[in-house]
Amino acid sequence: MIRVRNLVKSFGDVRAVDDLSFAVGPGEIFGLLGPNGAGKTTTISVLATLLPADAGAAEVCGHDVAADPGAVRRRIGVVPQELALYEELSAEQNLATFGRLYGLEGARLKARCAELLELADLTEHARRPVKGFSGGMKRRLNIMLGLVHAPDILFLDEPTVGIDAQARTRILDLIRGMNARGLTVLYTTHYLEEAEHLCDRIGVIDHGRLAALGDKEELIQQIGEHDVVRVQLPPAAVAPAAAAAAAWPDVSSADLRRGKLEIHCRDGAALLPRLQAELAAAGLGLDQLEVIRPNLESLYLKITGRALRE
Amino acid sequence: MLRVLVTKDIRRWWSDRQAVVVTLLLPLMLTAVLGISFGGFGGGAPEIEAIPLALVGDPPSLLRDPLDRALTESGLFAPVWCDSAEADRLVRTGEARAAVVLPADLQDLLSSERVAIGVWKDPGSVLQADIVEQILRRMLLRVQGGEAVYLAAWPADGFPAAGEPDPFGDLLEGDSLAAIWRRLRDRAPEVAAARAKLEAILDHQAALHDAFATSAVALTVVDRTGQEAKGVGPSTNMFDYILPGMGVFFLMFAAAAAAGDLHRERAGGTLRRLLVAPLGSTDLLVGKWLFAMLNGLLQLAVLFAAGKLLFRMNLGTDLLALPLAAVATSAMLASLFLPLALLTANEKQMGTISTGVTLFMALVGGNFINVDQMPPVLQAAGRFTPNYWANRTFNDIVVHGRGVGEILPRVAVLFGIAAVLLAVAVAIYRRRGGKAGLL
């Protein structure tokens, strides 16, 4: 559905998108994960025909975004990061306005508006001016406006910024529901947990470049990061235990960190029986133990050398 | 598409009822205050500077110099002596508000013959020309009064001075008119002399009455564009002079706000959404222009309707003239600020610049001072402001009662300005990368 090849877009001396390539298949939720200023919005703007690329190529639904922008626009829906709503108008009027711009009229338009209002749980508020809506209601309507003409692909540019956890969950459920009906989604975010739980595949983007690409497991494998087994021991036993563990096979390192023994290994679960046996043989009790799997945060830290910021 | 865009903007505008009321009422309120302050219905106009006045004639310097000095020192007039052809040109071009044509021989004023003074008025500057006419009429009344006083005071009535013998003796004694009449019919020589004296007194009284009744100096007033022939005189209702200017002034603010809505839509994110929709390349700009034009048209319609009902405004004699001028003006003003909206970075910048531009143009283009009353220099400069042409056109219709045929050239100028400014906006839009430039 989306094919991006060696895309480049600069603003003056700043290269916002730098040789970016990826592809999104039909029915997929593809996440572009990166911090603010990574080039996510610029990428969506190029794909949505709003900005011309300086180099490279992009196709959406088989149409080249530069050569046939009209055809692209009819197939896509865009949900901007900001609440792009006419606050003076009602929810229904907002939907009807954008529906008409895409050629919907009469009964078809009315039915579509009703369907989307229902989907967003806004039917009771259909005729109220949007300025009186809560943040969550506005966010849901903001998404519905991108769907009014039943696009094949929806570009969602950080649609959950600035809302509470409950509203965020509701929006993510909404997106999953639409995806279940066959909608392809390109989703940008700087929230790791959103990308992790919502997206089928994730492209990690930083400084306009794609740093990693794949599903969650693939990404973790790509970075070769280890499990961490963290053990709480009596203080006197920690140092000898660390020295002993460092010699075990499949253990890359074992050290003392904040009073706990931390063992870095390929498979933390496989290490546990031996660890328990060794500790029992040494007459040591096990106060506390946890196995930490590598996640996208550690992946992101490894790739970019910095934490994702709000 | 344009219909959808315009409908959307109208709905947004209409949803803020307070703003709608203020937009429509403010021009009316200001017009009412100004109109009443400056004379109200049928009142005169305040004078702001010396009225350019052409004087035709060649009087001896004995008369010419004091007259010239008196006119100049009054502060009311800036007299220019010239021949009749030049005076005609000055009045027709508006460089002189009126011309006063003195008799060929000004000495005739002092003779007993009736003489004529001509006044040529510039109908485009009716208030100032009226002032000239009224002052002349007052002057002539004074001449007339002076003549009467002279006749009354001249000792030709035969009444005896103090200490002189009474020429009538007891001829007029008694209360009975019949007895007096019988004595007057007496043919005795001494009675005949007294009777002749009495007849001379009666003739003198009749001349005195004539002097009050008829003027020795006639004033001929000529409108140089021949409006008198059509029977349509310039308006004397002060609101006719003020309301169109105020309407155009507030419309400029409304047009700036409509164009500035591009910035509001950009800041709110809706512009981005609109740009993704399958619109034509210039639909957004034309949509904003159309909304501003319809909005302006509505404001002018409400303003003139209220002006008619509240202030008894003259809406002209040609039913089509005012609607045509309103459409042309709205189209022109809708285009006026689109280029600025595309060149400015944000709404604040746009608001600051457009307010400055509006106030300057209103000052120079005749929104605060009626174009008729503007000094020639300002009138010349005003021609370079778009609003001047709107003010002129409304003035032609409302103040001078001109019809479609006469206002067509100015309407064409208004449509021309609208087309040029819209083309400039489209050119800027394309030069800045079309949709990408709006983001």
Chai-1 contact restraints between the chains, C-beta under 6 A:
chainA,res_idxA,chainB,res_idxB,connection_type,confidence,min_distance_angstrom,max_distance_angstrom,comment,restraint_id
A,A48,B,V276,contact,1.0,0.0,6.0,A-B,restraint_1
A,L50,B,L275,contact,1.0,0.0,6.0,A-B,restraint_2
A,L51,B,A436,contact,1.0,0.0,6.0,A-B,restraint_3
A,G70,B,P278,contact,1.0,0.0,6.0,A-B,restraint_4
A,R73,B,V276,contact,1.0,0.0,6.0,A-B,restraint_5
A,R73,B,P278,contact,1.0,0.0,6.0,A-B,restraint_6
A,R74,B,P278,contact,1.0,0.0,6.0,A-B,restraint_7
A,V78,B,V276,contact,1.0,0.0,6.0,A-B,restraint_8
A,P80,B,G269,contact,1.0,0.0,6.0,A-B,restraint_9
A,P80,B,R272,contact,1.0,0.0,6.0,A-B,restraint_10
A,E82,B,G269,contact,1.0,0.0,6.0,A-B,restraint_11
A,A84,B,G269,contact,1.0,0.0,6.0,A-B,restraint_12
A,A84,B,T270,contact,1.0,0.0,6.0,A-B,restraint_13
A,A84,B,R273,contact,1.0,0.0,6.0,A-B,restraint_14
A,Y86,B,R12,contact,1.0,0.0,6.0,A-B,restraint_15
A,E88,B,R12,contact,1.0,0.0,6.0,A-B,restraint_16
A,E88,B,S15,contact,1.0,0.0,6.0,A-B,restraint_17
A,L89,B,R11,contact,1.0,0.0,6.0,A-B,restraint_18
A,T97,B,K8,contact,1.0,0.0,6.0,A-B,restraint_19
A,R100,B,V4,contact,1.0,0.0,6.0,A-B,restraint_20
A,L101,B,V4,contact,1.0,0.0,6.0,A-B,restraint_21
A,L101,B,A277,contact,1.0,0.0,6.0,A-B,restraint_22
